[in-house]
Amino acid sequence: MLNVKVYSLGPIQTNCYIVSNKKKECLIFDPGEEATKIIKEIRVNQYKPLGIFLTHTHFDHIGAVDAIREIFELPLYVHEKEVSWLKDPMKNGSGRYAELPNYIVNLPEEEHIIRKEQKFIIGEFEFNAIFTPGHSPGSISYIFEQDGFAIVGDTLFERSIGRTDLLGGSQETLLKSIHNKLLTLPEDTIIYPGHGSYTTPEAEMEMNPFLNGF
């Protein structure tokens, strides 16, 4: 059984997830800020990190990537459509806010660019990367089917959906992603979003006002 820890970090309280197993191996999803806190948690818990996975590359999801990679020498996994966003503050959104530094992340190695939906087996972790664009063109959701949860970034929230007014966003595309990729998961799947509390497909089908009538 996997353990999922959530850390709400940075100015927008973005959820970073550390998923670990009994061997203390772990994967890090969306380390958006406060690298020192994430690094401390890994060391205090004696985790052995195996990789960093991004649901998308908006600034609040990538801010701690380089600092963590420098300490642990980890591979970074990102959708091919957003590789250029890592180094472009106007694309990742940080350049739109004068009070923020320009968020720039070093490019990953070529073999860690996700170009197709696929199953990952890393250590004893087994999960699927599925494409759920709409909030951004390269949004990915990571489905841990055997363990009954999914990490979905800013695609779907408790009683809400991701914003679509940023670069490459599309409400029509987002709603299709939610209905075709996330609401088709088992109804009791735990949906871990990029902000706020977890939810389930069942709860969102019943209570989410943005999904009614689609």
C-alpha positions in Angstrom: 0.0 0.0 0.0 1.3 3.4 -1.0 1.4 6.4 1.3 0.5 9.8 0.0 1.6 13.0 1.8 0.5 16.4 0.7 2.3 19.7 1.3 0.6 23.0 0.4 3.4 25.3 -0.6 4.2 28.7 -1.8 2.2 31.9 -2.3 -0.7 30.1 -4.0 -0.6 27.0 -1.7 0.1 24.5 -4.4 -0.2 20.9 -3.5 3.1 19.0 -3.7 2.7 15.2 -3.3 5.2 12.7 -2.0 4.1 9.1 -2.7 6.1 6.5 -0.9 6.2 2.8 -0.4 7.2 0.4 2.4 10.8 0.4 1.2 10.9 4.2 1.7 11.2 4.8 -2.0 9.3 7.9 -3.1 8.1 9.9 -6.1 7.7 13.7 -5.9 4.8 15.4 -7.8 4.7 19.1 -8.5 7.3 20.6 -6.1 6.1 24.1 -6.6 7.9 26.1 -3.8 9.7 25.8 -0.5 12.4 23.4 -1.6 14.0 23.5 1.8 10.8 22.1 3.4 10.5 19.3 0.8 14.1 18.3 1.2 13.8 18.3 5.0 10.7 16.0 4.8 12.6 13.6 2.5 15.6 13.5 4.9 13.5 13.3 8.1 11.5 10.4 6.7 14.6 8.8 5.2 12.9 8.6 1.8 14.8 7.4 -1.3 13.5 9.7 -4.1 13.4 8.2 -7.6 12.0 11.0 -9.7 10.0 14.2 -10.1 6.8 14.2 -12.1 5.0 17.4 -13.2 1.3 17.6 -14.0 2.1 20.8 -15.9 4.6 23.6 -15.8 2.9 26.7 -14.4 5.2 28.5 -12.1 3.5 27.5 -8.9 4.1 23.8 -9.8 7.8 24.0 -10.7 9.5 26.4 -8.3 11.4 23.9 -6.2 12.4 21.5 -9.0 16.0 22.6 -9.6 16.9 22.7 -5.9 15.6 19.2 -5.3 17.2 17.8 -8.4 20.5 19.3 -7.4 20.4 17.6 -4.0 19.1 14.2 -5.0 20.1 14.1 -8.7 16.6 13.1 -9.9 15.2 12.7 -13.3 12.4 15.1 -14.2 9.3 14.0 -16.2 7.3 16.5 -18.2 5.0 16.6 -21.2 6.7 17.4 -24.5 4.3 20.3 -25.2 5.5 22.2 -22.1 9.3 21.6 -22.2 9.9 25.1 -23.4 7.7 26.5 -20.7 10.3 25.5 -18.0 12.6 28.2 -19.2 10.1 30.8 -20.4 8.6 32.9 -17.6 5.9 34.3 -19.9 4.7 30.7 -20.7 4.9 29.4 -17.2 3.2 32.5 -15.9 5.8 33.9 -13.5 6.6 36.7 -15.9 3.1 38.1 -15.6 3.5 39.1 -12.0 6.0 41.8 -11.0 6.2 40.6 -7.4 7.4 37.2 -8.4 10.9 36.1 -9.6 11.2 34.6 -13.1 10.8 30.9 -12.6 13.3 29.1 -14.8 13.9 25.3 -14.6 16.7 23.5 -16.4 15.6 21.2 -19.2 15.2 17.5 -18.4 17.1 14.9 -20.2 15.6 13.9 -23.6 14.5 10.5 -22.4 12.3 12.0 -19.6 10.0 14.0 -21.9 6.6 12.3 -22.0 5.4 12.1 -25.6 2.6 9.6 -25.3 0.2 8.2 -22.7 2.1 5.3 -21.0 2.5 3.1 -18.0 5.4 3.8 -15.7 7.1 1.2 -13.6 9.8 2.8 -11.4 11.1 0.8 -8.6 8.0 -0.8 -7.1 5.7 2.0 -8.3 3.3 1.3 -11.2 1.0 4.0 -12.6 -0.3 5.5 -15.8 0.3 8.9 -17.3 -2.7 10.1 -19.2 -3.1 13.4 -21.0 -5.8 15.7 -19.6 -5.3 19.0 -21.5 -7.4 22.1 -21.1 -6.0 23.9 -18.1 -2.7 23.8 -20.1 -1.9 22.0 -23.4 0.5 19.6 -21.7 -1.5 18.7 -18.5 -1.0 15.2 -17.3 -2.8 13.1 -14.7 -1.1 10.2 -13.0 -3.3 7.3 -12.2 -2.4 4.8 -9.5 -5.1 2.3 -10.4 -4.0 -0.5 -8.1 -4.0 1.9 -5.1 -7.1 3.8 -6.0 -5.9 7.4 -6.4 -4.9 9.9 -9.1 -2.8 13.0 -9.0 -4.5 15.4 -11.5 -2.9 18.9 -11.1 -5.2 21.8 -12.0 -7.6 19.8 -14.1 -10.3 19.0 -11.5 -10.9 20.4 -8.1 -13.4 19.7 -5.3 -16.5 21.4 -6.7 -14.6 23.2 -9.3 -12.4 22.9 -12.4 -9.1 24.4 -13.6 -9.0 27.9 -15.0 -8.7 28.1 -18.8 -7.9 31.7 -19.4 -4.1 31.2 -19.4 -1.8 30.3 -22.4 -3.1 27.3 -24.3 -6.2 26.9 -22.1 -9.5 25.7 -23.4 -12.7 25.1 -21.4 -14.1 22.8 -24.0 -10.9 20.7 -24.0 -10.8 20.7 -20.2 -14.3 19.4 -19.8 -13.7 16.7 -22.3 -10.6 15.6 -20.4 -12.5 15.6 -17.1 -15.4 13.6 -18.5 -13.5 11.2 -20.7 -10.4 10.6 -18.6 -11.2 11.3 -14.9 -14.9 10.7 -14.4 -14.6 7.3 -16.0 -12.3 6.2 -13.2 -13.9 4.1 -10.4 -16.3 6.3 -8.5 -14.3 6.0 -5.3 -11.0 6.9 -6.8 -9.3 9.6 -4.6 -8.6 12.6 -6.8 -5.7 14.6 -5.6 -5.8 18.1 -7.1 -3.2 20.9 -7.5 -4.9 23.0 -4.9 -7.3 22.4 -2.1 -8.8 19.1 -0.7 -9.1 15.7 -2.4 -12.3 14.5 -3.9 -13.7 11.6 -5.9 -15.4 11.2 -9.3 -18.6 10.2 -7.6 -18.7 13.4 -5.5 -17.9 15.6 -8.5 -20.5 14.0 -10.8 -23.1 14.8 -8.1 -22.0 18.2 -6.7 -19.7 20.0 -9.2 -21.7 22.9 -10.8 -19.2 23.2 -13.6 -19.9 19.7 -14.8 -23.7 19.8 -14.8 -25.2 19.7 -18.2 -22.0 19.0 -20.1 
